[in-house]
Amino acid sequence: MACLSRKWACTPIIVLVLHVGSNWVVGQEPPTFILEWGIAGAANGQFAGMHGIEVDSNGLIFVADTFNNRIQKFDNNGEFIMAWGSFGAEPGQFIHPHGIGIGPLGNVYVAETGNNRVQKFSKDGVFLTTWGSFGDGNGQFRHNHGLAVDSMGNVFVADRDQNRVQKFTCLGTFILAFGTLGVGDGQFSGANGVAVDGDDNVLVADSSPRIQKFTNDGVFVLSWGSAGIGDGQFNFPRGLSTDQQGNVYVADRNLHRMQVFTGDGVFVTKWGSLGSGIGEFNFPYAIRAGHNGDIFVADSSNFRVQKFRLGPAGDLDYDGDVDVADWAIVADCLNGPGVAFPPVGCDAINFAGADVDDDGDVDLGDAAAFLANFTGSVLAP
């Protein structure tokens, strides 16, 4: 007998069969819509076109509110926390912030096209440093778009109109650049989005249109995609993200949809079409996969963020099934109304995943939803 519950009265169970976990598989159902937030405007929680979105290790959401020239910060359920920035060229000001990335220490990096520079902030919006200017040299930009940060804190910037990606240290020191104009391997015809996977490989969304994969030092690995409306085809792939398993998420902007691929470019699934309803998009610019299976899309011309969740409710270790390992996490997070958040032994990411009904606590209702999705077999005493 095993005793897995840690916050309830201890209940012994016998585990007879465990479901073997799996990652995304070809033909898998797309993620489930969870919630949305935002309308057009300039007040807190409102947007005027959003070209970048990022999720930190605590599940907090950072949105590049491009035409309001600011960054907005939200909790995992879209509640406004803070904003910073205004129109201008001084430190902490922006002209069209686009790409946004978060380093391993939690600092926030923003690529802004109007000032052709990168700015670095603390997670609370305190200005730290900046680099870049308009030009063709190393460390200069012409319409910089996407931005991503690797596990070592190096910053990759998609320098769109110069058809290259530039790599910098966390302090802005130039390291290298790769890419030239063209449609061959390692060439670009407009480098838009950029992402870094768990092995620090670099993915680049190219207007040609295709996705290219490189080593951390810019050596070409592979590419996939072509023009069209079929699976694995694109019309202006813009936003890119990767998850913990190395899967690649693409915001296919002009086709108003999301596509998911394995790290080797094999098509897995897609969702979305033009519209303003649930799961529909209007020129989505950016997508980010969080650490607990949550997926956030910057639905730019609908002036909102949409949140989706990968896999069955309760898959807290993000391995494709709901089993004993997930139950141990749920047990750590069980509290009830009025109990401090998060409970001892439960971090913010696990709490967000275990809060299946998104009501701000993890209680019996969430436990029941978890058990309904349990893919192992258990026998109560």
Order of alpha helices (4+ residues) and beta strands (2+ residues): beta-beta-beta-beta-beta-beta-beta-beta-beta-beta-beta-beta-beta-beta-beta-beta-beta-beta-beta-beta-beta-beta-beta-beta-beta-beta-alpha-alpha-alpha-beta
